Each structure stands twice: as C-alpha cells, then as structure tokens.
Amino acid sequence: VYFGIRIWSAPAVLGLYAILGYLIAAQDMRAVLYTQLLLNGLNMFLDILFVTYFDYGIEG
C-alpha cells in the first residue's frame, strides 16, 4: 500500500527537488524557507483531513 502511494507521488517529489535546487542555486533562501513552511503546513492539514474526516486510514 505504502509503496504504491509513494511511487505515484514520485514525479511531484522530483519536481519539488528541482525547484528547491534552483532556488538554492539562485541563493533565494527566503523562498526555500517559505516553500517548505507552506508545504509542511499543508501536509499536516491534509493528513488530519484525510485520516479523520475521510476515514482513509493509513492511505490518507
């Protein structure tokens, strides 16, 4: 179950690494910080939403 979910998210993760790599190379650390804060906050919110409200369990 977990591997199947991770394999479908791989293109988005690789895209994120490319964007963050570009921002780090451009020395725009503020944008990197804000991007990471936004994505981590969104991840926490969506985890709670999918696990509790949509009852997805471990897949959420």
ROMI-195454 format. One record per residue (C-alpha): residue in one letter; residue number from 1; x, y, z. Coordinates in nm, 3 decimals. Layout:
REM ROMI-195454
   res     n         u         v         w
     A   NUM         X         Y         Z
...
END
This chain:
REM ROMI-195454
   res     n         u         v         w
     V     1     0.000     0.000     0.000
     Y     2     0.266     0.250     0.105
     F     3     0.495     0.175    -0.190
     G     4     0.210     0.222    -0.436
     I     5     0.128     0.562    -0.291
     R     6     0.492     0.671    -0.289
     I     7     0.553     0.561    -0.648
     W     8     0.265     0.777    -0.775
     S     9     0.395     1.079    -0.582
     A    10     0.750     1.044    -0.718
     P    11     0.708     1.289    -1.011
     A    12     0.581     1.562    -0.776
     V    13     0.870     1.499    -0.535
     L    14     1.125     1.517    -0.816
     G    15     0.969     1.841    -0.938
     L    16     0.990     1.986    -0.588
     Y    17     1.357     1.888    -0.562
     A    18     1.425     2.060    -0.895
     I    19     1.250     2.380    -0.785
     L    20     1.425     2.384    -0.448
     G    21     1.760     2.313    -0.614
     Y    22     1.709     2.606    -0.848
     L    23     1.612     2.839    -0.563
     I    24     1.913     2.731    -0.356
     A    25     2.146     2.782    -0.654
     A    26     1.995     3.127    -0.706
     Q    27     2.063     3.195    -0.336
     D    28     1.698     3.275    -0.267
     M    29     1.685     3.107     0.073
     R    30     1.379     3.301     0.183
     A    31     1.173     3.143    -0.096
     V    32     1.305     2.799     0.002
     L    33     1.204     2.858     0.364
     Y    34     0.856     2.981     0.275
     T    35     0.803     2.695     0.030
     Q    36     0.898     2.437     0.292
     L    37     0.682     2.602     0.559
     L    38     0.384     2.614     0.324
     L    39     0.421     2.253     0.211
     N    40     0.473     2.119     0.564
     G    41     0.170     2.309     0.693
     L    42    -0.039     2.184     0.402
     N    43     0.081     1.829     0.468
     M    44    -0.024     1.846     0.833
     F    45    -0.367     1.983     0.742
     L    46    -0.427     1.726     0.469
     D    47    -0.309     1.438     0.692
     I    48    -0.570     1.525     0.952
     L    49    -0.835     1.580     0.686
     F    50    -0.784     1.252     0.500
     V    51    -0.725     1.029     0.802
     T    52    -1.001     1.154     1.030
     Y    53    -1.273     1.305     0.814
     F    54    -1.248     1.093     0.500
     D    55    -1.155     0.779     0.701
     Y    56    -0.875     0.676     0.464
     G    57    -0.669     0.524     0.744
     I    58    -0.306     0.465     0.656
     E    59    -0.367     0.556     0.291
     G    60    -0.471     0.907     0.398
END
